[in-house]
Amino acid sequence: MSSGKKSTARAPTAVTKSPLKNRVATLAIVEAREALAVIFAIRFINALCVRTFFQPDEYFQALEPAWRMVFGEDSGAWLTWEWQHQIRSSVHPAVFAFGYWLVQNFFGPSTASKVKAKWLMAAPKIIQTGFAALSDWYSWRLAEKLYGHGSVAAWSVLLMTLLNPWQWYTATRTFSNCFETTLTAMALYYWPWELLGTEDDGVAESKYSTVPLFKTWSQINRFRLSLVLAAFAVLLRPTNILIWLAIGTLALTRATLSGKSPLTRSNLLIVYREVILCGSFVLGLSLLADRQYYGEWTFPPLTFLHVNVAQDLAAFYGQNDWHYYLSQGIPLLCTTITPFVLKGLYKSFDAENSNWPVTTSNTLKALTFTVLTNIASLSLVSHKEVRFITPLLPALHILAAPHITSFFTTISDAAASARPGSNLGWKRVPLLAGGLLVNAIIGGYLSYFHAAAPIQVVDFLRTEFETLHPTHLALPRPANATADYDFEQELFALFLTPCHATPWRSRLVYPALRARALACEPPVHTPPRSPQRRAYRDETRRFFDDQVGFLRELWPGDRPGEDMARYVVGYEGVGPALRRYFDAAGPGARHKVQLKEVWSQWNGLFTDDERKAGRLVVWATGYYDYVLPVEP
C-alpha cells in the first residue's frame, strides 16, 4: 500500500514539471527574439549615423565585385588586383550581390533612376546591419551559456558590445572582418564546449567522462552548424583558422583544463567524421561559387596565404612593429574596457578557483588561449591592422564581463552569474559615466565627422551627373543605346587622391558616369625584399613624387593624351600643382582650362596620411562648357 501511495504522489509532480519547464523555455525564446529585435533597431540607428570613410576594403573587397556580379562587366565597377589574381572568395560579395539583385528586380523600369540609386546604396547597409546585430546577439547568448541565463555578466557583455566605440564605428561597415566576426560569434555559440571537459561523473575507474556529448540529433546538428559557420569564416579570412586550431589543440592536449575528458573513442570518431563532412560540404560550395565567379577552378584561401605570407605583398601597404597588437590593437579595439579585458585574460588561468562550473572555467581558458595564440601568430606578419583581430572581440568581451560587473556594481566576480534584482547596487558611478562619455565622443566623432568628405564628394559628383546628364541614368546601361560621341568622350571626374580614397561605383552608381582614379597595384611578380620590389613605384606614388610631371604624362603638351576631366578631385595640397600646370605659362596652357573650386569639405582633425591633409576639394575645369570635346 505504501509503495502504491508513493507512485500516485509522484505522478502529478512529473506531469506538472514538464509544462513548467516548457513554459520557461518558451519565455526564454521570446525574450531572446525580443532582444534581437532591439539590438537590430540599435544597429540600424548606428548604420544611419555612420557617414564617414574608414578604409578602402569596405568597398573594394565587397561592394565593387558585388556590383559587377549583378550589373555586368560594363557597369563601371572597379575590381582591384586581389580579384584579378583570385585571392578573394566570391562568397562575401555574393551576399551583397543578392541585395543589389533584389533592388534591381523589385523596382521595375518605371521607377525613377534616382530612387533606385538610393535603394542600391541602402541595401548593403541594411544587410550589414543584420550581420552586426547577429554578432552582438550571439555574443550575448554565448555569455548566457557560460554565466547563466539572465545573469548580470551576460547583460554586461551585451552592453559592452553595443557601447564599444570600435563596434559603433565599424560593425555596420561591409568589411569582410565584420562578417567574419559574426560567423565566429555564431560558431562559438553553437560549439559544444563540453568537449573541453565535464564535471566529475563519479566513475573513478575511467579517466574519461561518461556524460554523453552527442546523444541526440539536436546536439549533433548544433555541432554541425558550428563547424559549417567556422568553415565559412575560414574561407572568408584564412587566418580565422587560428581560432579553431587553438580550441582544437586545447581540447586534445587538455593543458590547464579541469574536469574529465569526454573524448572517448566514439566521441572522437564523431568529431572527426563531422569535421570532414562539414568541411567538405563548405569547401565544395566554395569551389563551385568561385568556379562560377572566376570562370575557372581556383582556391582563393590558398592563394591568399601564398600572396600575403609567402610573397609578403601585404607589407606593400604598410609595416608595423611586432608589438602593434599589444600596444595599439587591443587598446583601440577595447578602448575604455581594456583594463578589464587584461584582468580577464590574466584571471582565466585560475578560473577553476572562481566557483565557475567546469565548462565555464574551461571555456574561459580556451578563449584566452585563442586570443593569445592569435595575437602571437598575427604579430609575425609585417602588415597589421586592428581589423584583423576584430573576430576576437566577442571573446574579449566575455572575458572582461565578470570584472567590469564587480568593479561597477555590488556583485562580486564569483557572483557575476546572479540575475539582476533589487539588491543590485552601483559603485564608482562618476567613473562609469566618464567612461561612457568617452565612448560616446570617440564613436560619435569617428562615425559622423572624421573623414566624411570622401563619402560626400562622391555624392556631390553623382548629384551633378544627375543634373547635367538626366538622359544617361539607366541602370544597367542599355546595350542598344544611341551613340553620343561628345558624351562618350567626357571624363566626368578625375581623382588625384591616394588610391581607393573614396567609394566607387557602389556610390557613383551610374555606369555612364565615367571616372578615373590613381591606381596602386602592388608588384605581384617581384620576389620579396628584392631590389625590383624596393624600386617599384605605383601610380599613386609617382603622382605625389612629381605632381606636375605626372600631369604632363597624363596630358602631354605635344600629343594627344587621356581625356580631359570635367571635375578634378583632390586634397587641397594638390591645388598649387594643378594651377602651375594649367597656368598661361604652364605646360597645360593649350587646354585653356580655368580652374574653379566648386566644392570643398573639411575632412577631420587628424589624418594617418599626410597626402590627405586639409580639405577635400572639387575643381571644375570648364573644358566641356566652352569648347567642343576634342583630344586633350
Disulfide bonds with the S-S distance in Angstrom:
Cys499-Cys520 1.90
